[in-house]
Amino acid sequence: MDILIRLGTESDVSAIFDIRVSVKENHLSRDQLTEMGITPDAIRQVISTTPSIWIAEVNGMPAGFSMADVEDACVFAAFVRPEFEGLGLGRSLMAKVETLLFEHHQTIWLETAEASRANGFYRNLGWEPVERLPGGDIRFEKHRA
């Protein structure tokens, strides 16, 4: 199995949306993403201004992605297609966004549903829960070593 983690390009925008809508937990439809302002044009803008999106490929197929919001010190997204879970792609993608964010910030953060599998995943990566949020979400932080 050939696994590659690389920076995203504008040609990956369609795959990024395909991956995002494929997940079972924290699922959002394309319409819901659009309502939140997450559109292909918005993602293209991010790619063109800041190298902050990574793609995980398995045998040449986009299988996951991660995205950092460098200005806000936040992991904006990290998703893996269900059929590619368990291969270490999530860990590798998180390592990329964490490295980038720690180049600019001492403390970085993310939010996820407290009742999700992601909660345990982030804890295993050394993220610390710092605040319970309305709607069942939890805020995590990680500090540069």
KACORKA-V933631 format. One record per residue. N is the residue number from 1. SS is DSSP state (alpha for helix, beta for strand, coil for the rest). PSI is psi as a letter, one per 30 degrees, with the letter a starting at -180 (999 if undefined). BURIAL is b if it has 24 or more other C-alpha atoms within 12 Angstrom, else e. Layout:
BEGIN
N,SS,PSI,BURIAL
N,SS,PSI,BURIAL
END
This chain:
BEGIN
1,coil,k,e
2,coil,j,e
3,beta,k,e
4,beta,k,b
5,beta,k,b
6,beta,l,b
7,beta,k,b
8,coil,l,b
9,coil,l,b
10,alpha,f,b
11,alpha,f,e
12,alpha,f,b
13,alpha,e,b
14,alpha,e,e
15,alpha,e,b
16,alpha,e,b
17,alpha,e,b
18,alpha,e,b
19,alpha,e,b
20,alpha,e,b
21,alpha,f,b
22,alpha,f,b
23,coil,l,b
24,coil,e,e
25,coil,k,e
26,coil,h,b
27,coil,k,e
28,coil,k,e
29,coil,l,e
30,alpha,e,e
31,alpha,e,e
32,alpha,e,e
33,alpha,e,e
34,alpha,e,e
35,alpha,f,e
36,coil,f,e
37,coil,g,e
38,coil,j,b
39,coil,l,e
40,alpha,e,e
41,alpha,e,e
42,alpha,e,e
43,alpha,e,b
44,alpha,e,b
45,alpha,e,e
46,alpha,e,b
47,alpha,e,b
48,alpha,f,e
49,alpha,e,e
50,coil,k,e
51,coil,i,b
52,coil,g,b
53,beta,k,b
54,beta,k,b
55,beta,k,b
56,beta,k,b
57,beta,k,b
58,beta,j,b
59,coil,h,e
60,coil,f,e
61,beta,k,b
62,beta,k,b
63,beta,f,b
64,beta,l,b
65,beta,l,b
66,beta,l,b
67,beta,k,b
68,beta,k,b
69,beta,j,b
70,coil,e,b
71,coil,e,e
72,coil,f,e
73,coil,h,b
74,beta,k,b
75,beta,j,b
76,beta,e,b
77,beta,k,b
78,beta,j,b
79,beta,k,b
80,beta,k,b
81,coil,k,b
82,alpha,e,e
83,alpha,f,e
84,alpha,g,b
85,coil,l,e
86,coil,g,e
87,coil,g,e
88,coil,g,e
89,alpha,e,b
90,alpha,e,b
91,alpha,e,b
92,alpha,e,b
93,alpha,e,b
94,alpha,e,b
95,alpha,e,b
96,alpha,e,b
97,alpha,e,b
98,alpha,e,b
99,alpha,e,b
100,alpha,e,b
101,alpha,e,b
102,alpha,f,b
103,coil,f,e
104,coil,f,e
105,coil,k,e
106,coil,e,e
107,beta,k,b
108,beta,l,b
109,beta,l,b
110,beta,l,b
111,beta,k,b
112,beta,l,b
113,beta,k,b
114,coil,e,b
115,coil,g,e
116,coil,l,e
117,alpha,f,e
118,alpha,e,b
119,alpha,e,b
120,alpha,e,e
121,alpha,e,b
122,alpha,e,b
123,alpha,e,e
124,alpha,f,e
125,coil,g,e
126,coil,g,e
127,coil,k,b
128,beta,k,b
129,beta,k,b
130,beta,f,e
131,beta,k,e
132,beta,k,e
133,coil,l,e
134,alpha,k,e
135,alpha,g,e
136,alpha,g,e
137,beta,l,e
138,beta,k,b
139,beta,k,b
140,beta,l,b
141,beta,l,b
142,beta,k,b
143,beta,k,e
144,coil,k,e
145,coil,999,e
END
